[in-house]
């Protein structure tokens, strides 16, 4: 996360790779597997990445 905050170009990919599977599993448990879980997972990271600089 520190590298992401500092603007390192590789950091977003690293954060996604490290955390997206966990987020997806949690969302899929709540919503069930499928496109909705994938969409919500992407939305979570869009919000995280858009707020990093803020």
PQR file with spaces between the fields and no chain letter, atoms N, CA, C, O and H, PARSE charges and radii, in Angstrom:
ATOM       1  N    UNK     1       0.817   -1.187    0.000 -0.4000 1.5000
ATOM       2  CA   UNK     1       0.000    0.000    0.000 -0.0000 2.0000
ATOM       3  C    UNK     1       0.866    1.258    0.000  0.5500 1.7000
ATOM       4  O    UNK     1       0.519    2.258   -0.628 -0.5500 1.4000
ATOM       5  N    UNK     2       1.970    1.202    0.693 -0.4000 1.5000
ATOM       6  CA   UNK     2       2.842    2.383    0.721 -0.0000 2.0000
ATOM       7  C    UNK     2       3.314    2.731   -0.691  0.5500 1.7000
ATOM       8  O    UNK     2       3.328    3.900   -1.076 -0.5500 1.4000
ATOM       9  H    UNK     2       2.252    0.390    1.203  0.4000 1.0000
ATOM      10  N    UNK     3       3.700    1.708   -1.459 -0.4000 1.5000
ATOM      11  CA   UNK     3       4.159    1.951   -2.830 -0.0000 2.0000
ATOM      12  C    UNK     3       3.031    2.516   -3.683  0.5500 1.7000
ATOM      13  O    UNK     3       3.266    3.367   -4.541 -0.5500 1.4000
ATOM      14  H    UNK     3       3.688    0.759   -1.146  0.4000 1.0000
ATOM      15  N    UNK     4       1.819    2.051   -3.452 -0.4000 1.5000
ATOM      16  CA   UNK     4       0.665    2.571   -4.189 -0.0000 2.0000
ATOM      17  C    UNK     4       0.456    4.049   -3.871  0.5500 1.7000
ATOM      18  O    UNK     4       0.232    4.861   -4.769 -0.5500 1.4000
ATOM      19  H    UNK     4       1.628    1.360   -2.755  0.4000 1.0000
ATOM      20  N    UNK     5       0.531    4.383   -2.606 -0.4000 1.5000
ATOM      21  CA   UNK     5       0.371    5.777   -2.183 -0.0000 2.0000
ATOM      22  C    UNK     5       1.480    6.647   -2.761  0.5500 1.7000
ATOM      23  O    UNK     5       1.247    7.801   -3.121 -0.5500 1.4000
ATOM      24  H    UNK     5       0.712    3.724   -1.877  0.4000 1.0000
ATOM      25  N    UNK     6       2.678    6.094   -2.848 -0.4000 1.5000
ATOM      26  CA   UNK     6       3.810    6.854   -3.375 -0.0000 2.0000
ATOM      27  C    UNK     6       3.822    6.916   -4.896  0.5500 1.7000
ATOM      28  O    UNK     6       4.682    7.578   -5.476 -0.5500 1.4000
ATOM      29  H    UNK     6       2.867    5.157   -2.556  0.4000 1.0000
ATOM      30  N    UNK     7       2.880    6.236   -5.556 -0.4000 1.5000
ATOM      31  CA   UNK     7       2.754    6.328   -7.003 -0.0000 2.0000
ATOM      32  C    UNK     7       3.652    5.397   -7.798  0.5500 1.7000
ATOM      33  O    UNK     7       3.883    5.626   -8.986 -0.5500 1.4000
ATOM      34  H    UNK     7       2.181    5.698   -5.084  0.4000 1.0000
ATOM      35  N    UNK     8       4.157    4.360   -7.167 -0.4000 1.5000
ATOM      36  CA   UNK     8       4.980    3.397   -7.905 -0.0000 2.0000
ATOM      37  C    UNK     8       4.134    2.741   -9.000  0.5500 1.7000
ATOM      38  O    UNK     8       3.018    2.300   -8.724 -0.5500 1.4000
ATOM      39  H    UNK     8       3.969    4.175   -6.203  0.4000 1.0000
ATOM      40  N    UNK     9       4.639    2.669  -10.229 -0.4000 1.5000
ATOM      41  CA   UNK     9       3.832    2.170  -11.341 -0.0000 2.0000
ATOM      42  C    UNK     9       3.421    0.699  -11.214  0.5500 1.7000
ATOM      43  O    UNK     9       2.402    0.301  -11.778 -0.5500 1.4000
ATOM      44  H    UNK     9       5.545    3.028  -10.453  0.4000 1.0000
ATOM      45  N    UNK    10       4.169   -0.090  -10.508 -0.4000 1.5000
ATOM      46  CA   UNK    10       3.870   -1.513  -10.357 -0.0000 2.0000
ATOM      47  C    UNK    10       2.924   -1.803   -9.201  0.5500 1.7000
ATOM      48  O    UNK    10       2.441   -2.928   -9.074 -0.5500 1.4000
ATOM      49  H    UNK    10       4.997    0.233  -10.050  0.4000 1.0000
ATOM      50  N    UNK    11       2.652   -0.827   -8.368 -0.4000 1.5000
ATOM      51  CA   UNK    11       1.961   -1.070   -7.110 -0.0000 2.0000
ATOM      52  C    UNK    11       0.493   -1.476   -7.278  0.5500 1.7000
ATOM      53  O    UNK    11       0.008   -2.331   -6.536 -0.5500 1.4000
ATOM      54  H    UNK    11       3.044    0.087   -8.471  0.4000 1.0000
ATOM      55  N    UNK    12      -0.213   -0.888   -8.224 -0.4000 1.5000
ATOM      56  CA   UNK    12      -1.629   -1.241   -8.402 -0.0000 2.0000
ATOM      57  C    UNK    12      -1.771   -2.709   -8.773  0.5500 1.7000
ATOM      58  O    UNK    12      -2.659   -3.396   -8.267 -0.5500 1.4000
ATOM      59  H    UNK    12       0.181   -0.194   -8.827  0.4000 1.0000
ATOM      60  N    UNK    13      -0.911   -3.187   -9.644 -0.4000 1.5000
ATOM      61  CA   UNK    13      -0.947   -4.601  -10.026 -0.0000 2.0000
ATOM      62  C    UNK    13      -0.632   -5.483   -8.827  0.5500 1.7000
ATOM      63  O    UNK    13      -1.273   -6.515   -8.632 -0.5500 1.4000
ATOM      64  H    UNK    13      -0.190   -2.629  -10.055  0.4000 1.0000
ATOM      65  N    UNK    14       0.330   -5.095   -8.038 -0.4000 1.5000
ATOM      66  CA   UNK    14       0.702   -5.882   -6.866 -0.0000 2.0000
ATOM      67  C    UNK    14      -0.437   -5.939   -5.849  0.5500 1.7000
ATOM      68  O    UNK    14      -0.710   -6.994   -5.278 -0.5500 1.4000
ATOM      69  H    UNK    14       0.851   -4.257   -8.196  0.4000 1.0000
ATOM      70  N    UNK    15      -1.096   -4.807   -5.627 -0.4000 1.5000
ATOM      71  CA   UNK    15      -2.226   -4.773   -4.691 -0.0000 2.0000
ATOM      72  C    UNK    15      -3.363   -5.640   -5.220  0.5500 1.7000
ATOM      73  O    UNK    15      -3.962   -6.408   -4.466 -0.5500 1.4000
ATOM      74  H    UNK    15      -0.874   -3.950   -6.091  0.4000 1.0000
ATOM      75  N    UNK    16      -3.660   -5.521   -6.505 -0.4000 1.5000
ATOM      76  CA   UNK    16      -4.708   -6.351   -7.114 -0.0000 2.0000
ATOM      77  C    UNK    16      -4.383   -7.834   -6.951  0.5500 1.7000
ATOM      78  O    UNK    16      -5.225   -8.608   -6.495 -0.5500 1.4000
ATOM      79  H    UNK    16      -3.173   -4.898   -7.116  0.4000 1.0000
ATOM      80  N    UNK    17      -3.174   -8.229   -7.319 -0.4000 1.5000
ATOM      81  CA   UNK    17      -2.789   -9.639   -7.250 -0.0000 2.0000
ATOM      82  C    UNK    17      -2.828  -10.178   -5.822  0.5500 1.7000
ATOM      83  O    UNK    17      -3.188  -11.334   -5.601 -0.5500 1.4000
ATOM      84  H    UNK    17      -2.490   -7.601   -7.689  0.4000 1.0000
ATOM      85  N    UNK    18      -2.462   -9.350   -4.865 -0.4000 1.5000
ATOM      86  CA   UNK    18      -2.421   -9.793   -3.472 -0.0000 2.0000
ATOM      87  C    UNK    18      -3.801   -9.875   -2.834  0.5500 1.7000
ATOM      88  O    UNK    18      -4.041  -10.739   -1.991 -0.5500 1.4000
ATOM      89  H    UNK    18      -2.170   -8.411   -5.044  0.4000 1.0000
ATOM      90  N    UNK    19      -4.710   -8.986   -3.225 -0.4000 1.5000
ATOM      91  CA   UNK    19      -5.958   -8.862   -2.472 -0.0000 2.0000
ATOM      92  C    UNK    19      -7.234   -9.197   -3.240  0.5500 1.7000
ATOM      93  O    UNK    19      -8.249   -9.519   -2.623 -0.5500 1.4000
ATOM      94  H    UNK    19      -4.515   -8.284   -3.910  0.4000 1.0000
ATOM      95  N    UNK    20      -7.207   -9.131   -4.545 -0.4000 1.5000
ATOM      96  CA   UNK    20      -8.428   -9.388   -5.323 -0.0000 2.0000
ATOM      97  C    UNK    20      -9.006  -10.785   -5.091  0.5500 1.7000
ATOM      98  O    UNK    20     -10.224  -10.916   -4.978 -0.5500 1.4000
ATOM      99  H    UNK    20      -6.383   -8.869   -5.046  0.4000 1.0000
ATOM     100  N    UNK    21      -8.187  -11.828   -5.018 -0.4000 1.5000
ATOM     101  CA   UNK    21      -8.786  -13.147   -4.775 -0.0000 2.0000
ATOM     102  C    UNK    21      -9.540  -13.227   -3.443  0.5500 1.7000
ATOM     103  O    UNK    21     -10.597  -13.854   -3.366 -0.5500 1.4000
ATOM     104  H    UNK    21      -7.197  -11.722   -5.110  0.4000 1.0000
ATOM     105  N    UNK    22      -9.006  -12.601   -2.410 -0.4000 1.5000
ATOM     106  CA   UNK    22      -9.675  -12.600   -1.106 -0.0000 2.0000
ATOM     107  C    UNK    22     -10.979  -11.823   -1.162  0.5500 1.7000
ATOM     108  O    UNK    22     -12.004  -12.275   -0.651 -0.5500 1.4000
ATOM     109  H    UNK    22      -8.148  -12.092   -2.473  0.4000 1.0000
ATOM     110  N    UNK    23     -10.936  -10.647   -1.787 -0.4000 1.5000
ATOM     111  CA   UNK    23     -12.146   -9.836   -1.913 -0.0000 2.0000
ATOM     112  C    UNK    23     -13.196  -10.597   -2.719  0.5500 1.7000
ATOM     113  O    UNK    23     -14.372  -10.613   -2.353 -0.5500 1.4000
ATOM     114  H    UNK    23     -10.103  -10.279   -2.202  0.4000 1.0000
ATOM     115  N    UNK    24     -12.775  -11.224   -3.809 -0.4000 1.5000
ATOM     116  CA   UNK    24     -13.717  -11.983   -4.637 -0.0000 2.0000
ATOM     117  C    UNK    24     -14.371  -13.103   -3.831  0.5500 1.7000
ATOM     118  O    UNK    24     -15.581  -13.303   -3.928 -0.5500 1.4000
ATOM     119  H    UNK    24     -11.820  -11.211   -4.106  0.4000 1.0000
ATOM     120  N    UNK    25     -13.595  -13.828   -3.043 -0.4000 1.5000
ATOM     121  CA   UNK    25     -14.161  -14.928   -2.252 -0.0000 2.0000
ATOM     122  C    UNK    25     -15.204  -14.418   -1.262  0.5500 1.7000
ATOM     123  O    UNK    25     -16.250  -15.042   -1.083 -0.5500 1.4000
ATOM     124  H    UNK    25     -12.611  -13.665   -2.964  0.4000 1.0000
ATOM     125  N    UNK    26     -14.928  -13.308   -0.631 -0.4000 1.5000
ATOM     126  CA   UNK    26     -15.886  -12.733    0.319 -0.0000 2.0000
ATOM     127  C    UNK    26     -17.160  -12.308   -0.410  0.5500 1.7000
ATOM     128  O    UNK    26     -18.266  -12.620    0.029 -0.5500 1.4000
ATOM     129  H    UNK    26     -14.079  -12.801   -0.776  0.4000 1.0000
ATOM     130  N    UNK    27     -16.999  -11.603   -1.514 -0.4000 1.5000
ATOM     131  CA   UNK    27     -18.156  -11.131   -2.273 -0.0000 2.0000
ATOM     132  C    UNK    27     -18.959  -12.310   -2.828  0.5500 1.7000
ATOM     133  O    UNK    27     -20.190  -12.296   -2.799 -0.5500 1.4000
ATOM     134  H    UNK    27     -16.100  -11.350   -1.871  0.4000 1.0000
ATOM     135  N    UNK    28     -18.264  -13.320   -3.329 -0.4000 1.5000
ATOM     136  CA   UNK    28     -18.950  -14.485   -3.894 -0.0000 2.0000
ATOM     137  C    UNK    28     -19.738  -15.239   -2.833  0.5500 1.7000
ATOM     138  O    UNK    28     -20.792  -15.802   -3.131 -0.5500 1.4000
ATOM     139  H    UNK    28     -17.264  -13.331   -3.353  0.4000 1.0000
ATOM     140  N    UNK    29     -19.246  -15.258   -1.605 -0.4000 1.5000
ATOM     141  CA   UNK    29     -20.007  -15.890   -0.523 -0.0000 2.0000
ATOM     142  C    UNK    29     -21.310  -15.166   -0.266  0.5500 1.7000
ATOM     143  O    UNK    29     -22.333  -15.785    0.028 -0.5500 1.4000
ATOM     144  H    UNK    29     -18.390  -14.800   -1.363  0.4000 1.0000
ATOM     145  N    UNK    30     -21.267  -13.849   -0.378 -0.4000 1.5000
ATOM     146  CA   UNK    30     -22.461  -13.047   -0.116 -0.0000 2.0000
ATOM     147  C    UNK    30     -23.414  -13.079   -1.309  0.5500 1.7000
ATOM     148  O    UNK    30     -24.614  -13.291   -1.141 -0.5500 1.4000
ATOM     149  H    UNK    30     -20.436  -13.345   -0.617  0.4000 1.0000
ATOM     150  N    UNK    31     -22.881  -12.867   -2.512 -0.4000 1.5000
ATOM     151  CA   UNK    31     -23.719  -12.741   -3.705 -0.0000 2.0000
ATOM     152  C    UNK    31     -23.865  -14.032   -4.499  0.5500 1.7000
ATOM     153  O    UNK    31     -24.775  -14.164   -5.317 -0.5500 1.4000
ATOM     154  H    UNK    31     -21.905  -12.694   -2.648  0.4000 1.0000
ATOM     155  N    UNK    32     -22.979  -14.971   -4.261 -0.4000 1.5000
ATOM     156  CA   UNK    32     -22.905  -16.163   -5.102 -0.0000 2.0000
ATOM     157  C    UNK    32     -21.892  -15.909   -6.205  0.5500 1.7000
ATOM     158  O    UNK    32     -21.640  -14.760   -6.569 -0.5500 1.4000
ATOM     159  H    UNK    32     -22.239  -14.864   -3.597  0.4000 1.0000
ATOM     160  N    UNK    33     -21.311  -16.981   -6.740 -0.4000 1.5000
ATOM     161  CA   UNK    33     -20.294  -16.813   -7.782 -0.0000 2.0000
ATOM     162  C    UNK    33     -20.918  -16.294   -9.078  0.5500 1.7000
ATOM     163  O    UNK    33     -22.119  -16.440   -9.307 -0.5500 1.4000
ATOM     164  H    UNK    33     -21.516  -17.914   -6.445  0.4000 1.0000
ATOM     165  N    UNK    34     -20.096  -15.698   -9.901 -0.4000 1.5000
ATOM     166  CA   UNK    34     -20.588  -15.237  -11.194 -0.0000 2.0000
ATOM     167  C    UNK    34     -20.202  -13.813  -11.487  0.5500 1.7000
ATOM     168  O    UNK    34     -19.358  -13.219  -10.816 -0.5500 1.4000
ATOM     169  H    UNK    34     -19.121  -15.579   -9.714  0.4000 1.0000
ATOM     170  N    UNK    35     -20.842  -13.279  -12.508 -0.4000 1.5000
ATOM     171  CA   UNK    35     -20.491  -11.948  -13.006 -0.0000 2.0000
ATOM     172  C    UNK    35     -20.695  -10.870  -11.951  0.5500 1.7000
ATOM     173  O    UNK    35     -19.908   -9.926  -11.883 -0.5500 1.4000
ATOM     174  H    UNK    35     -21.528  -13.762  -13.053  0.4000 1.0000
ATOM     175  N    UNK    36     -21.733  -10.989  -11.123 -0.4000 1.5000
ATOM     176  CA   UNK    36     -21.957   -9.959  -10.105 -0.0000 2.0000
ATOM     177  C    UNK    36     -20.791   -9.880   -9.136  0.5500 1.7000
ATOM     178  O    UNK    36     -20.361   -8.783   -8.778 -0.5500 1.4000
ATOM     179  H    UNK    36     -22.372  -11.756  -11.178  0.4000 1.0000
ATOM     180  N    UNK    37     -20.274  -11.016   -8.707 -0.4000 1.5000
ATOM     181  CA   UNK    37     -19.149  -11.016   -7.781 -0.0000 2.0000
ATOM     182  C    UNK    37     -17.911  -10.406   -8.438  0.5500 1.7000
ATOM     183  O    UNK    37     -17.159   -9.675   -7.793 -0.5500 1.4000
ATOM     184  H    UNK    37     -20.623  -11.907   -8.998  0.4000 1.0000
ATOM     185  N    UNK    38     -17.704  -10.704   -9.704 -0.4000 1.5000
ATOM     186  CA   UNK    38     -16.572  -10.110  -10.421 -0.0000 2.0000
ATOM     187  C    UNK    38     -16.736   -8.603  -10.531  0.5500 1.7000
ATOM     188  O    UNK    38     -15.779   -7.857  -10.322 -0.5500 1.4000
ATOM     189  H    UNK    38     -18.314  -11.298  -10.228  0.4000 1.0000
ATOM     190  N    UNK    39     -17.939   -8.149  -10.856 -0.4000 1.5000
ATOM     191  CA   UNK    39     -18.195   -6.713  -10.992 -0.0000 2.0000
ATOM     192  C    UNK    39     -17.990   -5.978   -9.667  0.5500 1.7000
ATOM     193  O    UNK    39     -17.389   -4.904   -9.634 -0.5500 1.4000
ATOM     194  H    UNK    39     -18.716   -8.754  -11.025  0.4000 1.0000
ATOM     195  N    UNK    40     -18.486   -6.555   -8.591 -0.4000 1.5000
ATOM     196  CA   UNK    40     -18.335   -5.913   -7.286 -0.0000 2.0000
ATOM     197  C    UNK    40     -16.867   -5.868   -6.874  0.5500 1.7000
ATOM     198  O    UNK    40     -16.406   -4.870   -6.321 -0.5500 1.4000
ATOM     199  H    UNK    40     -18.973   -7.427   -8.618  0.4000 1.0000
ATOM     200  N    UNK    41     -16.143   -6.932   -7.138 -0.4000 1.5000
ATOM     201  CA   UNK    41     -14.711   -6.947   -6.825 -0.0000 2.0000
ATOM     202  C    UNK    41     -13.989   -5.838   -7.575  0.5500 1.7000
ATOM     203  O    UNK    41     -13.165   -5.133   -6.993 -0.5500 1.4000
ATOM     204  H    UNK    41     -16.518   -7.743   -7.588  0.4000 1.0000
ATOM     205  N    UNK    42     -14.288   -5.677   -8.848 -0.4000 1.5000
ATOM     206  CA   UNK    42     -13.662   -4.609   -9.621 -0.0000 2.0000
ATOM     207  C    UNK    42     -14.050   -3.242   -9.074  0.5500 1.7000
ATOM     208  O    UNK    42     -13.216   -2.338   -9.011 -0.5500 1.4000
ATOM     209  H    UNK    42     -14.958   -6.250   -9.320  0.4000 1.0000
ATOM     210  N    UNK    43     -15.300   -3.089   -8.681 -0.4000 1.5000
ATOM     211  CA   UNK    43     -15.758   -1.810   -8.136 -0.0000 2.0000
ATOM     212  C    UNK    43     -15.023   -1.467   -6.831  0.5500 1.7000
ATOM     213  O    UNK    43     -14.675   -0.310   -6.595 -0.5500 1.4000
ATOM     214  H    UNK    43     -15.977   -3.823   -8.733  0.4000 1.0000
ATOM     215  N    UNK    44     -14.794   -2.467   -6.001 -0.4000 1.5000
ATOM     216  CA   UNK    44     -14.048   -2.247   -4.761 -0.0000 2.0000
ATOM     217  C    UNK    44     -12.678   -1.653   -5.074  0.5500 1.7000
ATOM     218  O    UNK    44     -12.260   -0.675   -4.455 -0.5500 1.4000
ATOM     219  H    UNK    44     -15.077   -3.407   -6.193  0.4000 1.0000
ATOM     220  N    UNK    45     -11.983   -2.254   -6.042 -0.4000 1.5000
ATOM     221  CA   UNK    45     -10.629   -1.776   -6.346 -0.0000 2.0000
ATOM     222  C    UNK    45     -10.647   -0.461   -7.105  0.5500 1.7000
ATOM     223  O    UNK    45      -9.727    0.341   -6.949 -0.5500 1.4000
ATOM     224  H    UNK    45     -12.323   -3.049   -6.544  0.4000 1.0000
ATOM     225  N    UNK    46     -11.645   -0.216   -7.905 -0.4000 1.5000
ATOM     226  CA   UNK    46     -11.762    1.105   -8.542 -0.0000 2.0000
ATOM     227  C    UNK    46     -11.870    2.188   -7.479  0.5500 1.7000
ATOM     228  O    UNK    46     -11.251    3.247   -7.590 -0.5500 1.4000
ATOM     229  H    UNK    46     -12.393   -0.868   -8.032  0.4000 1.0000
ATOM     230  N    UNK    47     -12.657    1.916   -6.458 -0.4000 1.5000
ATOM     231  CA   UNK    47     -12.794    2.895   -5.379 -0.0000 2.0000
ATOM     232  C    UNK    47     -11.510    3.054   -4.589  0.5500 1.7000
ATOM     233  O    UNK    47     -11.125    4.170   -4.240 -0.5500 1.4000
ATOM     234  H    UNK    47     -13.159    1.056   -6.368  0.4000 1.0000
ATOM     235  N    UNK    48     -10.849    1.949   -4.306 -0.4000 1.5000
ATOM     236  CA   UNK    48      -9.576    2.038   -3.577 -0.0000 2.0000
ATOM     237  C    UNK    48      -8.564    2.851   -4.377  0.5500 1.7000
ATOM     238  O    UNK    48      -7.939    3.769   -3.845 -0.5500 1.4000
ATOM     239  H    UNK    48     -11.162    1.042   -4.589  0.4000 1.0000
ATOM     240  N    UNK    49      -8.404    2.515   -5.650 -0.4000 1.5000
ATOM     241  CA   UNK    49      -7.397    3.187   -6.470 -0.0000 2.0000
ATOM     242  C    UNK    49      -7.745    4.652   -6.692  0.5500 1.7000
ATOM     243  O    UNK    49      -6.845    5.487   -6.782 -0.5500 1.4000
ATOM     244  H    UNK    49      -8.911    1.769   -6.082  0.4000 1.0000
ATOM     245  N    UNK    50      -9.016    4.980   -6.781 -0.4000 1.5000
ATOM     246  CA   UNK    50      -9.390    6.378   -7.014 -0.0000 2.0000
ATOM     247  C    UNK    50      -9.200    7.223   -5.757  0.5500 1.7000
ATOM     248  O    UNK    50      -9.101    8.446   -5.850 -0.5500 1.4000
ATOM     249  H    UNK    50      -9.747    4.301   -6.709  0.4000 1.0000
ATOM     250  N    UNK    51      -9.147    6.597   -4.591 -0.4000 1.5000
ATOM     251  CA   UNK    51      -9.028    7.349   -3.341 -0.0000 2.0000
ATOM     252  C    UNK    51      -7.622    7.340   -2.750  0.5500 1.7000
ATOM     253  O    UNK    51      -7.380    7.950   -1.709 -0.5500 1.4000
ATOM     254  H    UNK    51      -9.227    5.603   -4.515  0.4000 1.0000
ATOM     255  N    UNK    52      -6.710    6.660   -3.402 -0.4000 1.5000
ATOM     256  CA   UNK    52      -5.352    6.544   -2.863 -0.0000 2.0000
ATOM     257  C    UNK    52      -4.699    7.913   -2.711  0.5500 1.7000
ATOM     258  O    UNK    52      -4.060    8.185   -1.694 -0.5500 1.4000
ATOM     259  H    UNK    52      -6.906    6.164   -4.248  0.4000 1.0000
ATOM     260  N    UNK    53      -4.851    8.755   -3.687 -0.4000 1.5000
ATOM     261  CA   UNK    53      -4.178   10.051   -3.628 -0.0000 2.0000
ATOM     262  C    UNK    53      -4.893   11.049   -2.736  0.5500 1.7000
ATOM     263  O    UNK    53      -4.361   12.116   -2.428 -0.5500 1.4000
ATOM     264  H    UNK    53      -5.370    8.534   -4.513  0.4000 1.0000
ATOM     265  N    UNK    54      -6.102   10.696   -2.325 -0.4000 1.5000
ATOM     266  CA   UNK    54      -6.901   11.639   -1.548 -0.0000 2.0000
ATOM     267  C    UNK    54      -6.734   11.587   -0.084  0.5500 1.7000
ATOM     268  O    UNK    54      -7.375   12.351    0.638 -0.5500 1.4000
ATOM     269  H    UNK    54      -6.534    9.830   -2.575  0.4000 1.0000
